[in-house]
Amino acid sequence: MINKSLQDFFDKTQKNNILLSIALLIIVITLVVPTGGYNYIGKITVLAILGYILYYNVKETHYLKNQQKNKLSADMKTNVWANYLLCFFIFLLFIYVVYTLL
């Protein structure tokens, strides 16, 4: 049975996973589109989406971690570490898009 706190965390971050999929789709589209105005608009849109996802994921993960400081089960600890790893990779993707924009 899934812990109530963990289920709430899953429900809150479900929207972010959909947004991440949209951002990755826009990144692929901007790779195919030749340089021009649409390329820059797409990259700026991706930066906005990735920035929002990164902020929200870090905030929710930190809240989950602090909600039950000493009572974290193995599933919750694994989820917290996996989400921090996801945030790290989103940050790397953010830096890459900034690099390609300049």
N, C-alpha and C positions, 0 to 999 in steps of 0.2 A: 504494500500500500504506500502511495506517495504521500509524503509529509504535506500538510496544508500550506506551509510557507513556500515550499518548493513548487507546488501547483500554482500558487498565486504568482510566483516569479515567472513560471512558464507562460501563464496567461498574459502577463504584462509585457514580456519580451517577444511575443509572437508577432506583433506588428513590426518590430525591428527586423526580424528575419525576412519578412516580405519586402521591406524597404531595402535590405541588403541585396536581395535578389534583383530588385529593380535597378539598384546602383550598378551591380555587376553587368546587367544587360546594357545599360547606357554606356558603360566603359567599353564593352565589346563593340557597340555601334559606333562610338567615337573613334575606335581604332580603324574601322572600315571606311568611315567618311573621310574624304580628302580634307586637307587643312582648309580652314575657312571659318566663317562665323558660327556655323552649327557645331563645329568641333569645340570651340571655346565655350559656347553656351552649354553644351553637354558636360564638359569638364567642370564648369562652375556649378552646375546642378549636382553633379556627383560629389563635389566637395561639400556642398551644403548638406546633402543626404548623409554622407559619411560622417561629417561632424556631428550631426544630430544623433546618429546611431551610436557613435563612440561615447558621446556625453551620456545618453540615456542608459546604455549598457553598463558603463562604469558606475553610474549612480545606483541603478537597480542591484547590481552585484554587490556593491558596498553595503547597501541596505540589507540585502539577504544575509551577508556575512555578519553584520553587526546585530541583526535581529535576535539571533540565538547564538551569541558568542561562543559559549562553551558547550552548547548542546548540538553542534553541527554533526549530523550523521555522515557516514562515509559517502552516501549519494550526494549530499549537499556540498561536502568538501570538494568532491570531484567536479560537480557542476560549477562551483565558484572558480576553481582553477581553470577549467575549460573555458569559462566565459572571459576570464582575464586573458587567456591565450588568444581568444577570438578578438578581444579588444586590441591586443598587441598587433595582430595581423591587419585589423582594420586601420590602425594607425599607420602601419607600413604602407598600406594601399593609399591612404590619404597623402602621405609624403610622396609616393610615386606619382600620383595625379598632379600634385603641386609641381613636382620636378618636370613633368611633361608639359605642363601649362606654361612654364617659363621658358 
